Amino acid sequence: MILSPRVGRGLGAALLAGCLGVAAAPAAAQLSPSQPIKIVVSAPAGGIGDLAARIVAQRLTEDGHPAIVENRVGGNGIVATDAIAKARPDGYTLIMGNHSTLAILPHMTKVGYDPAKDFVPVALMLAAPNVLVVKAELPVNSVRELIAYGKARRLTNASQGIGASGHLIGEQFRQLTGVDITHVHYRGAALAVQDVVAGHVDLMFDVVSLTREQVLSGQLRALAMLSPQRNPVLPDVPTAAEAGLAGLEGGAWFGLMAPAGTSRPRRLAQCADAQGVRGIGGERAADQAGAAAAAGDAGGLRRVDCR
């Protein structure tokens, strides 16, 4: 399935294998510290992609190369992604690409960019499984109870946006169970989570980073982890297969991308810089995200050859 993440052990290991061993890029390949690197995130602040981008920007800034994060929202991420596809390939502009804008939406609607031709990969940052959560007042404590409840009345599903992982997994859940669910899409995950917590929407499929604290505090109830194994962030939550829904798996992946035409030396320098994420609390970010790293590709993101 195109959304299924490859589960690993920490954000640090999330960098592609091709990025390893290039910590000392040639001096000529380094970017000038007089011009900041801009990392564009196509969603509002507060999501897992935004978190990853800010960790990278923090590391670059600490290492003497200023970097900023720009949240450019619109068109379910298409607006920002299209802008970066057409940006000057000078190495100073990156985007935190993701499963939705690069692997899903181009097959659902017309976009002005070609994911395979208009970008070059810098590093695959992380992959994270989704978890099925319901609002606290919903009278269900298991997936089976949710299905029975949903067959008696219509349920609502909050997603991060059209074409996001929560949208597609919600549709898969509907097909597998026969439960009628109304899709309610938001401009980003943070707003969607807020409305489920407030009780305005019944359920959501989202990465653990934005729901873990609410689950532990009792504001949300987690029914199933959508990965082959249980997640150490919420170890008591069964997998979907254990809960009786074999085949329901999915999550999200995020990777740094540059406009096509970005020179090999500049990409090599960025790749070396990206390795530094391992040294600045990558484990902390992975713990917050329930995320993990991917040693191969995800949703079609190619390996990065930094040699």
C-alpha positions in Angstrom: 0.0 0.0 0.0 1.4 3.4 -0.9 0.9 4.8 2.6 2.4 2.1 4.7 5.5 3.3 6.6 8.6 1.3 7.2 9.0 1.2 11.0 12.5 1.8 12.5 14.1 3.0 15.7 14.8 6.7 15.6 14.7 9.9 13.6 18.5 9.9 13.3 18.4 6.7 11.3 15.8 8.2 9.1 18.3 9.6 6.7 18.8 7.6 3.6 21.7 5.2 3.5 23.2 7.1 0.6 23.7 10.1 2.9 25.9 8.3 5.3 29.7 8.8 5.2 29.6 12.4 3.8 29.9 14.4 6.9 33.0 16.2 5.5 31.8 17.7 2.3 34.4 19.6 0.3 34.8 23.2 1.3 33.8 24.3 -2.3 30.5 22.5 -1.9 29.4 24.4 1.2 26.6 27.0 0.9 27.4 30.6 1.9 26.3 31.4 5.4 25.4 35.0 4.3 22.2 33.7 2.7 19.8 31.7 4.8 18.4 28.4 3.7 14.6 28.3 3.5 12.7 25.2 4.3 9.1 25.4 3.1 6.4 23.3 4.8 3.1 23.0 2.9 1.0 22.7 6.1 0.3 24.9 9.1 2.7 24.8 12.1 2.2 22.0 14.6 2.3 19.0 12.4 5.0 16.3 12.2 6.5 17.7 8.9 6.7 21.1 10.5 8.4 19.6 13.6 11.0 17.8 11.3 11.7 21.0 9.3 12.3 23.0 12.5 14.7 20.4 13.8 16.7 20.6 10.6 16.6 24.4 10.6 17.7 24.5 14.3 20.7 22.3 13.5 21.8 24.3 10.5 21.5 27.5 12.5 23.5 26.1 15.4 26.2 25.0 12.9 26.5 28.6 11.7 24.3 28.5 8.6 21.0 30.3 9.3 17.9 28.5 8.2 14.2 29.4 8.4 11.0 27.5 8.1 8.2 29.0 6.1 4.7 27.5 6.4 3.0 28.1 3.1 -0.6 26.8 3.2 -3.0 26.4 0.4 -4.5 23.8 -2.0 -3.8 20.9 0.3 -0.1 21.5 -0.1 -0.2 21.8 -3.9 0.5 25.6 -3.9 3.7 25.4 -1.9 4.9 22.3 -3.7 4.3 23.9 -7.1 6.2 27.0 -6.1 9.2 25.1 -5.0 9.2 23.1 -8.2 9.6 26.4 -10.1 12.0 28.0 -7.6 15.6 28.8 -8.5 17.7 25.7 -8.0 20.5 27.4 -6.0 20.5 25.2 -3.0 19.0 27.7 -0.7 15.3 26.6 -1.1 14.0 23.3 0.1 10.6 21.8 0.8 9.5 19.2 3.3 7.9 16.9 0.8 5.4 14.3 1.9 3.3 11.4 0.9 0.3 13.5 0.1 1.8 16.2 -2.2 4.2 13.9 -4.0 2.6 10.4 -4.0 -1.2 10.8 -3.6 -2.5 14.1 -4.9 -0.9 13.9 -8.3 -3.1 10.9 -8.9 -6.2 12.5 -7.6 -6.2 16.0 -9.2 -4.3 18.1 -11.7 -1.1 19.6 -10.3 1.4 21.9 -11.9 4.5 19.8 -11.1 5.9 16.4 -11.9 7.0 14.7 -8.6 9.5 12.5 -10.5 11.0 15.3 -12.7 10.7 18.6 -10.9 12.5 17.7 -7.6 15.7 16.1 -6.5 15.8 14.3 -3.1 18.0 15.5 -0.3 17.0 13.1 2.5 14.1 11.0 3.7 13.6 12.3 7.2 11.0 10.0 8.8 8.1 7.8 8.5 5.4 7.3 11.1 2.4 5.0 11.5 -1.1 6.4 12.0 -3.3 5.6 15.0 -7.1 5.4 15.0 -8.4 7.7 17.8 -12.0 8.6 18.7 -13.4 11.4 20.8 -13.5 10.7 24.5 -17.3 10.7 24.8 -17.9 8.2 22.0 -19.2 5.1 23.7 -16.8 2.6 22.2 -13.6 1.0 23.5 -12.5 -1.2 20.6 -12.6 -1.4 16.9 -15.4 -4.0 16.9 -17.5 -1.7 19.1 -16.7 1.2 16.8 -17.9 -0.8 13.7 -21.1 -1.8 15.5 -21.7 1.8 16.6 -21.0 3.1 13.1 -23.5 0.8 11.5 -26.2 2.2 13.6 -25.4 5.8 13.0 -23.2 7.9 10.7 -19.7 8.7 11.9 -17.5 11.6 11.0 -13.8 11.4 10.2 -11.5 14.4 10.5 -8.5 14.4 8.2 -5.5 16.6 7.6 -6.8 17.5 4.2 -8.0 16.1 0.9 -5.5 13.4 -0.2 -3.9 13.2 3.2 -3.2 9.9 4.9 -6.1 10.3 7.2 -8.4 10.8 4.3 -7.4 7.7 2.3 -7.2 5.5 5.4 -10.7 6.6 6.4 -11.9 5.5 2.9 -10.1 2.2 3.3 -11.8 1.7 6.7 -15.2 2.4 5.2 -14.6 -0.2 2.4 -13.3 -2.8 4.8 -16.1 -2.4 7.4 -19.1 -1.1 5.5 -19.4 1.7 8.0 -20.7 5.0 6.5 -18.3 7.8 7.4 -18.5 11.5 6.5 -15.1 12.9 5.6 -14.4 16.3 7.2 -11.2 17.8 5.9 -9.1 20.5 7.5 -6.1 22.7 6.6 -3.5 20.6 8.5 -3.5 18.0 11.2 -3.4 20.3 14.3 -6.8 21.8 13.6 -8.3 18.4 12.9 -7.1 17.0 16.2 -8.4 20.0 18.1 -11.9 19.4 16.7 -11.9 15.7 17.6 -10.8 16.6 21.2 -13.6 19.2 21.3 -16.1 16.5 20.3 -17.1 18.1 17.0 -15.9 15.1 15.0 -16.0 11.4 15.9 -12.7 10.0 14.9 -9.4 10.5 13.1 -6.4 8.6 11.7 -3.2 10.5 12.4 0.4 10.0 13.4 1.1 9.5 17.0 2.9 12.9 17.5 -0.3 14.9 17.5 -2.4 12.5 19.5 -0.2 10.8 22.1 -0.6 13.4 24.8 -4.3 13.6 24.3 -4.6 9.9 24.5 -2.5 9.7 27.7 -4.6 12.5 29.3 -7.9 10.9 28.4 -9.0 13.5 25.9 -8.9 10.9 23.1 -9.2 7.2 23.0 -6.8 5.1 20.8 -8.3 2.0 19.3 -5.7 0.7 16.9 -2.2 1.3 15.6 -2.1 1.1 11.8 1.3 -0.7 11.6 2.4 -4.3 11.6 3.8 -4.1 15.1 2.7 -2.2 18.2 4.3 1.2 18.7 6.5 1.8 21.8 5.0 5.3 22.2 1.6 3.7 22.9 2.5 0.1 23.7 -0.9 -0.8 25.0 -2.7 0.1 21.8 -3.3 -3.0 19.6 -2.4 -3.1 16.0 -5.4 -3.0 13.5 -4.8 -6.7 12.8 -4.9 -7.5 16.5 -8.1 -5.5 16.8 -9.8 -7.5 14.0 -9.0 -5.3 10.9 -6.2 -7.1 9.1 -4.9 -5.1 6.2 -5.7 -1.6 7.6 -2.2 -0.1 7.7 -1.0 3.4 6.9 1.0 6.4 7.9 3.0 9.3 6.7 6.5 10.0 5.4 8.4 13.2 5.0 11.5 14.0 3.0 13.6 17.1 2.2 13.5 17.9 -1.5 15.1 20.6 -3.7 14.1 22.0 -7.1 15.3 20.0 -10.0 18.6 21.3 -11.4 20.0 21.9 -7.9 23.7 21.2 -8.4 25.3 18.0 -7.2 27.8 19.8 -5.0 25.1 21.8 -3.3 23.0 18.7 -2.8 26.0 16.9 -1.3 26.5 19.8 1.1 22.9 19.7 2.2 23.1 16.0 2.6 26.0 16.3 4.9 24.2 19.0 6.9 21.1 16.9 7.2 23.1 14.2 8.9 23.6 16.6 11.8 19.9 16.0 12.7 21.1 12.9 14.4 23.1 15.0 16.9 20.4 17.4 18.1 17.7 15.4 19.7 16.6 13.2 16.8 15.6 10.7 19.4 13.5 13.3 21.1 11.7 14.1 17.9 11.2 10.4 17.1 9.7 9.9 20.6 7.3 12.8 20.1 6.3 11.5 16.7 6.2 7.8 17.3 8.2 7.9 14.2 10.9 6.1 12.7 13.1 6.0 10.2 13.2 4.6 6.9 16.3 3.0 5.5 14.9 2.7 2.0 12.3 4.6 0.0 8.8 5.6 0.9 6.0 6.3 -1.4 8.3 6.5 -4.3 11.0 8.8 -2.8 14.2 7.8 -4.4 17.4 7.0 -2.6 19.9 9.9 -2.4 23.4 9.2 -3.8 25.7 11.6 -1.9 29.0 10.0 -3.0 
